Amino acid sequence: FQDGELRIGAGEKTVPDRRKLSFAGIVSVAIAIDDKGNIAGDLEIACMGLPPKTVDGVTFDDVVNDAVLDLVENMPKQRRRDPEGLRNSIEKAVRGAVGEEWGKKPVVHALVIEV
């Protein structure tokens, strides 16, 4: 396949990844966690390729925000201090929350910043 100025093989992951993005969009979440496992500051959320609102008129930014805050508030502080585990949990929670509201599960990218 020709991809811009590059040639990529048919077996490369690039083509299926782009198909998935075009079908279900992407959600990116950034969260800062302090050394005690508390949220430091506000979440940063970006949704691309999702509808503007749910059937009930709630924005998907709000759906994502609520899913992440519910997850973190109900997670033991010890587990919150594991950035990789927290990242995986956030991605799963967001994918599920959006999927429940929309019927499609987007690609989710979470970034956990330790402060």
C-alpha positions in Angstrom: 0.0 0.0 0.0 1.1 3.6 -0.7 0.8 5.6 2.5 1.7 9.2 1.8 5.4 9.0 0.8 5.8 5.6 2.3 5.0 2.0 1.1 3.7 -0.3 3.8 3.0 -4.0 3.6 -0.5 -5.4 3.5 0.1 -7.1 6.9 1.1 -4.0 8.7 -1.1 -2.9 11.6 -1.6 0.6 10.1 -4.5 -0.2 7.9 -6.7 -2.1 10.5 -5.9 0.6 13.0 -7.2 3.4 10.7 -10.3 1.4 9.9 -11.1 1.1 13.6 -10.5 4.8 14.2 -12.8 5.6 11.3 -15.6 3.3 12.6 -15.5 4.1 16.3 -13.4 7.2 16.9 -10.9 7.8 19.6 -11.0 9.2 23.2 -7.9 10.5 24.9 -7.8 11.1 28.6 -5.0 12.7 30.6 -5.0 12.5 34.4 -2.4 13.7 37.0 -2.0 11.6 40.2 0.1 12.7 43.2 2.3 10.4 45.3 -0.7 9.7 47.6 -2.9 8.5 44.8 -5.1 11.6 44.7 -6.2 13.4 41.5 -4.1 16.5 41.0 -6.0 19.0 38.8 -8.7 18.5 36.2 -8.9 15.8 33.6 -8.1 16.6 30.0 -10.4 14.8 27.6 -10.5 14.8 23.8 -13.1 12.9 21.8 -12.8 12.6 18.1 -15.2 10.8 15.8 -17.9 10.4 18.4 -21.4 11.9 18.3 -21.8 15.2 20.1 -24.2 13.9 22.7 -25.9 10.7 24.0 -29.6 9.9 23.5 -30.2 11.7 26.8 -28.4 14.8 25.7 -25.2 14.3 27.7 -21.9 15.2 26.0 -19.5 12.3 25.7 -16.9 14.5 27.5 -19.2 14.3 30.5 -19.7 10.5 30.1 -15.9 10.1 30.0 -15.3 12.4 32.9 -17.9 10.6 35.1 -16.5 7.2 34.2 -12.9 8.2 35.1 -13.9 9.9 38.3 -16.1 7.0 39.4 -13.3 4.6 38.7 -10.7 6.5 40.6 -12.9 7.4 43.6 -13.8 3.7 44.0 -10.2 2.4 43.5 -8.0 1.8 46.6 -5.3 4.5 46.8 -2.6 1.8 46.6 -3.8 0.8 43.2 -4.0 4.4 42.0 -0.3 4.7 42.6 0.4 2.1 39.9 0.4 4.3 36.7 0.2 1.3 34.3 -2.6 -0.4 36.2 -4.5 2.9 36.4 -4.0 3.6 32.7 -5.4 0.1 31.8 -8.3 0.5 34.2 -9.2 4.0 32.8 -9.1 2.8 29.2 -11.4 -0.2 30.0 -13.8 2.0 32.0 -14.0 4.7 29.3 -14.4 2.2 26.5 -17.2 0.5 28.4 -19.0 3.7 29.4 -19.0 5.1 25.9 -20.0 1.7 24.5 -22.9 1.6 26.8 -24.2 5.0 25.7 -23.4 4.7 21.9 -23.2 1.1 21.1 -19.7 1.4 19.7 -16.4 1.1 21.6 -13.9 3.7 20.6 -10.1 3.4 20.7 -9.1 4.9 24.1 -5.8 6.3 25.0 -5.1 7.3 28.6 -2.1 9.1 29.9 -1.3 9.0 33.6 1.0 11.7 34.8 2.7 11.3 38.2 3.2 14.6 40.0 
